[in-house]
């Protein structure tokens, strides 16, 4: 009787194991499919940036930058390159005319401006967001909760609504078309305060109480004890702030829109598109997009673990 009852149990476990493996394989297949769909536009952008303009217009879906049959490309000297036969071997034959032309614009200055904005805004947010988050998490003062909910309410307001009031304030302060106008206007944000507050609340109170018993002041506790423990949250805030400011288009447009020498890469790329009117030179435009995207993509792949940790910290109770 025992052998009879054990046989169906073993068979049931085997079927469950097979079903689990099948489900796992299907999940991996779906994930790989979605990953390919997400990365395909970027791969096509890079490939088309290395094509000559006729090749981009006729075969934009080709992943290998090779002149197709019937398409004649010209090199930098204006000499025609014969189109390759489709029956021949497929070789990597990039055309750098898009990159050569994009560097004719003020790309270097835009790149430096983008670094200046991203670095200084990130530093200010690390200072102000961490201090405000610690105050809301640890300091008990009248209106603490009300102030926190007001701060949360600002996260629900679309950023477009704040553009005109921000523009008027900066105009009254004579800070339009300046570096400090861009940096100070976005030097703190509600998400960073919320992120740091949630992390500080997860730190046990006993650690700070022990420091207070030893005679440490509140500032000493914050800078020498709490902040070193908050390194993961600070790293996540750094990445989020740097990424957001690197891609910031609308704020820079409103604040320094009349000073092309203060443009960042996203705004300069939009200007680059407007230079060509209806006959957009796609290889030049895509070359600028690649130059804008690649540095941030490298940073993302190097610190992607902290992106996930930052999202989890923002949901801590």
N, C-alpha and C positions, 0 to 999 in steps of 0.2 A: 504493500500500500504506500509506503514511504517513497519507493522508487517511482511509482506511478504519479504521485503528486509532485515530485521534484522535476520530472521530465517536462511537463508543461511550463513550470516556472523557468527553467533554463531556456526553453524555446522562446518564451515571452521576453526574457532579457535580451536574447539575441536579436529578436525583431525590433525591440526598442533601440538597441545599439545601432542596427542598420538604419532605422528611421532617423536617429539622431545624426548619423554621419551624412545621410542624404540631405537633411535639413542644413547641416553645416556647409556642405558643398554648394548647395543652392545659394546660401547667404553669401559665401565668398564670391560666387559668380556674379551675383547682383552688385556687390560692392565693387568688384573689378569693372563691371560695366558702367556704373555711375562714375567711377574714377576716370575712366577713359572719356566719357561724355564731358566731364568737367575740365579735363586738361586739353581736350582737342582744340578749343578756340585759341588757347595760348600757344600751342604748338603751331597752329596755322598762322598766327600772328608772327611768330619768329621766322617761319619758312617764307612767308610773303615779304618780309622785310629784306630778305636776301635775293629777291627776284627783281628783274627789270620791270618797268611799268607795263609794257605789253603783256608780259607773262602773268603779272598779277591780274590784269583785266580779263585775260582769256582763260586762265586755269588757276583760279584762286584756291581751289581745293587740293592742289598738289602739295604733298608734304615735303618733297625733295625739291630744293630750288635749282631746277635744271630747265633751260629754255626748251619748251615743247616744239614739236615739229610744226613748221609754218610760222613760228614767231621769231622775229629778228631783234636781237638786243644790241645795244651799243655800249661800249665801254666808256671809261672816263674821258678818253681822248676823242670820242665821237666816232670811232671806227666800228663798223658793224661786225657783230659776231654771228657767224652762221648758225642757224638753228640745227639742233641735233636730231638725227633720225630716231624715230621711235623704235626702230628695230635694233638699234645699237645698245651698248651697255649703259645703264643709268648711273651717272656719276654726279658727285656733288660739285656743282659749278655755280657758285654764288655770284650775284651781282651786287657790288657795294655802292651803287650809285645812290641808293636811298640814304645810307649812312653818311656818305660824302656830302650830300645836299643838306641833310639835317644839321650838320655841323657848321654850315654857312650861316645859320641863325645864331642867336645869342644863347646857345644851349649851355655853355659852360657857366655863364652867370646865373642862369635859371637853376642849374644843378647846385651851385654854391648857395643860392638863396634857399632852396629847399632844405639843404642840410642845416642852415642857420635856423630857419623856422622850426624844424623838427627837433633839433637838439635843445634849443632854449625853451621851447614850449614843454618839452618832456621834463626838463629840470624844474621848471616852475610848478608843473603838476605834481611831481614827486614831493616837493616841499609843501605846497598848499593843500593838496588833497590828503596827504598823510596827516598833517597837523589837524585839519578839519575833521577827518575821520576819527582820529584819536579823541578829539574833544567831544564829539557826539557819542563815542562809545564808552568813555570813561568819566568824563566830567559831568557831574550832576548839577545843573543850574536851571532856573525857572525858564520854561519854554523850550527845553531840550527836545522833547518829542515833537512839539509843534514845528520847530525849526527843521527837524529831520524830515517831517512830512512835506513841508514846503519845498525843501531841497529835492525830495523825490518827485514832487509835482512838476518841477522844471524839466525832469527827464521825459515827461509826457507831452511837452510843448514841442511842436515841430521846429527844427532849426531855422526854417525859412521865416517864421514869424519874428524871430529875434534879429534878423538882418537889418531892418530899417532902424529900430531903436539903437542897435549897436553902432550903426553908421552915424546917427545923429550925435550920440555921445562922443564918439571919436572926433567928429568934426568940431564940436565945441571945445574939445581938449587940444585941437590942432595936431592930431596924431594920425590923420589920414596920409596915405602915401609915405609911410615910414615903416621901418622894421619894427620899432617898438609898438606901433599900432596893431600889427598882426600878432605879435608875441603876447602882449598884455591882454588883448581881447579874448584870447583862448587859453590863457595861462592857468586856468583851473576849470574843472568840469564836474558835474554832479555824479557822473558814473564813477569817476576816480574816487570821490569822497565816499560813495556808497561801497565801493569795493574795499577800500581800506577800513571802513567802519566794520564791515562784516568780518574781516580778518582779525581786527583787534579784539572784537567781542569773543573770538574763539580762543584767545590767549587767557590762561587761568589767572584769576585775580590774585591768587596766593603769591605769584611771582613778584608782582608790584608791591604787595603788602610787605613781603620780606625785605624788599629794597627800601621801603619807607621806614621800617624798623631800624635799618642800618643807617638812617639819616639822609638818604638820597632825596633830592628835590624832585618835583614833577618833571622838570625839563631834563634832569639827569636820567630819570627813569625812561623818559621817552626816547632820548637820543642814544643812550648807552645800553639799554636793555630791550625796550620794545621794538625799536626799528631794526636792530640786528636779527631779531626773531621773525620780523616781517619781510625778510629778504625775498621769499617766493612771491608774495603779493606785490612787492615793489618791482620785481622783475616783470611780472605780468602787466603792471601799470605802465612800466617803461615801454614795453612792446606795443601795447594798445595805443599809447599816446604817440609814439613815434610813427606807427603805421597810419593813424588817423591824420596826423599833421602832414605826413608825406603826401597823402592823397587829397589833402584839403584844397578844394577848388573854389567853393562859393565864398568863404570868408576872405580869401586872398583877393578874389575878384572885386568884392565890395570895398575892401580897405585900400588896396593899392592898384585898383584897376586903371588909374590914369598914369601909372609909372611903369612902363615896360621893363625897366632895369631892375624892378623889385619883384617881378613875376617869379613864381615857382614853376616846377616842371609841368604839373597838370594844367595850369593856366597858360603857360607857354605853348603847350601842345595844342590847346584850343586855338591860340593865336596862329600857330603853324597851319592848322586846318583852314583857317579863314584866309590865309595868304593866297591860296590857290583858287578860291571861288568855286565855281561849279565843276571845274576840271581838277578835282582833288588828285594829287599824286600819292597814290596809296602806299607805294613802297617807302616814300619819305615819311609819311605820317605814321606808318607802322614801325619804321625804324625808331622814331621818337618814342612811340609807345613801349617798345622793347627796352630802350635806355631808361625810361621812367620806371618800368616794372621790375627789371632784373635785380637791382640792389635790394628792393624790399622783399622780393621772392627769396633771395639768399638769406636775409635776416629771418624770414619766416621759417624756412626749413632748418635753420640752425637752432631756433628757439621755439619750435612748434609745441614742445611739451609744456612750456609756460603759458601758451595760449589756452590750452585745455585746463590747466590749473587755475588760470584767472577766471574762466567761466565757472568752475566749481566753487572758487572762493566767493564769487558774487552771490551764490545761492546758499552760503552757510547761514545757519539759524543762530 
